[in-house]
Amino acid sequence: MILAADVGASNTLPLPSEAGHADFAPNNEVETELLRYLRDRFHHVSWDRVLSGPGLLLIYEFFRDTGGCIYPKSLATESLRCRN
């Protein structure tokens, strides 16, 4: 979904698109490390891969595996596995 604005108008209009399939383009060192981490697991890393429901788990796993954050012991790996 993209947001289009009518120049001179006060409203915007959401338009369907496939923008989520665009390549994930990191903007800082942490995002660059995330891209490297995901490329080790997937051939193509898109914004959709990063921001979808399963992508949120991938971000968690990235921080967990790289030591980038502290998380409670109650967040055991088994409780956060991807389910197909």
Backbone hydrogen bonds in HBPLUS format (Angstrom, degrees):
<---DONOR---> <-ACCEPTOR-->    atom                        ^
c    i                          cat <-CA-CA->   ^        H-A-AA   ^      H-
h    n   atom  resd res      DA  || num        DHA   H-A  angle D-A-AA Bond
n    s   type  num  typ     dist DA aas  dist angle  dist       angle   num
A0002-ILE N   A0015-LEU O   2.93 MM  13  5.35 164.2  1.96 155.0 159.8     1
A0015-LEU N   A0002-ILE O   2.82 MM  13  5.35 165.4  1.84 155.6 160.5     2
A0004-ALA N   A0013-LEU O   2.92 MM   9  5.22 172.3  1.93 142.9 145.0     3
A0013-LEU N   A0004-ALA O   2.78 MM   9  5.22 160.2  1.82 154.8 161.7     4
A0009-ALA N   A0006-ASP O   2.82 MM   3  5.26 160.3  1.86 135.3 140.0     5
A0021-HIS N   A0018-GLU O   3.03 MM   3  5.81 163.7  2.06 121.9 126.8     6
A0022-ALA N   A0019-ALA O   3.01 MM   3  5.49 165.1  2.03 117.4 120.8     7
A0048-ASP N   A0020-GLY O   2.70 MM  28  4.53 146.0  1.81 152.6 140.8     8
A0047-TRP N   A0022-ALA O   2.98 MM  25  6.07 149.5  2.08 167.8 175.8     9
A0024-PHE N   A0045-VAL O   2.91 MM  21  5.80 168.9  1.92 140.7 138.0    10
A0032-THR N   A0028-ASN O   2.95 MM   4  6.18 148.2  2.05 148.0 158.0    11
A0033-GLU N   A0029-GLU O   2.93 MM   4  6.20 154.3  1.99 148.0 154.1    12
A0034-LEU N   A0030-VAL O   2.91 MM   4  6.22 151.0  1.99 146.1 154.9    13
A0035-LEU N   A0031-GLU O   2.90 MM   4  6.16 155.6  1.96 145.7 151.6    14
A0036-ARG N   A0032-THR O   3.02 MM   4  6.34 160.3  2.06 148.0 152.8    15
A0037-TYR N   A0033-GLU O   2.92 MM   4  6.12 159.2  1.96 148.8 154.6    16
A0038-LEU N   A0034-LEU O   2.89 MM   4  6.13 162.4  1.92 154.8 159.0    17
A0039-ARG N   A0035-LEU O   2.83 MM   4  5.99 152.0  1.91 150.9 159.2    18
A0040-ASP N   A0036-ARG O   3.20 MM   4  6.42 138.1  2.38 141.3 150.4    19
A0041-ARG N   A0038-LEU O   2.95 MM   3  5.19 143.9  2.09 103.5 114.4    20
A0042-PHE N   A0038-LEU O   2.79 MM   4  5.96 146.7  1.90 154.0 165.2    21
A0050-VAL N   A0046-SER O   3.19 MM   4  6.54 148.8  2.29 143.8 151.7    22
A0051-LEU N   A0047-TRP O   2.84 MM   4  5.97 162.4  1.87 158.7 163.1    23
A0052-SER N   A0048-ASP O   2.99 MM   4  5.47 136.8  2.18 143.8 147.0    24
A0055-GLY N   A0052-SER O   2.91 MM   3  4.79 117.4  2.31  94.0 111.5    25
A0056-LEU N   A0052-SER O   3.02 MM   4  6.41 138.2  2.19 153.6 164.1    26
A0056-LEU N   A0053-GLY O   3.14 MM   3  5.41 133.8  2.36 104.0 115.2    27
A0058-LEU N   A0054-PRO O   3.05 MM   4  6.44 150.1  2.14 142.7 151.5    28
A0059-ILE N   A0055-GLY O   2.91 MM   4  6.25 148.7  2.01 147.9 155.7    29
A0060-TYR N   A0056-LEU O   3.05 MM   4  6.34 160.4  2.09 145.2 150.2    30
A0061-GLU N   A0057-LEU O   2.84 MM   4  6.15 163.2  1.87 154.6 159.0    31
A0062-PHE N   A0058-LEU O   2.88 MM   4  6.06 151.0  1.96 144.1 152.1    32
A0063-PHE N   A0059-ILE O   3.06 MM   4  6.39 166.9  2.07 156.7 157.8    33
A0064-ARG N   A0060-TYR O   2.85 MM   4  6.06 158.9  1.89 153.1 160.3    34
A0065-ASP N   A0061-GLU O   2.76 MM   4  5.79 169.0  1.77 151.4 154.6    35
A0066-THR N   A0062-PHE O   2.93 MM   4  5.95 145.0  2.06 147.2 156.2    36
A0068-GLY N   A0063-PHE O   2.89 MM   5  4.59 133.5  2.11 136.0 143.4    37
A0067-GLY N   A0064-ARG O   3.43 MM   3  5.38 157.2  2.49  97.9 104.4    38
A0075-LEU N   A0072-PRO O   3.00 MM   3  5.75 166.9  2.02 120.8 125.1    39
A0079-SER N   A0076-ALA O   3.03 MM   3  5.57 136.5  2.23 112.0 122.8    40
A0080-LEU N   A0077-THR O   2.97 MM   3  5.26 153.3  2.04 109.7 118.3    41
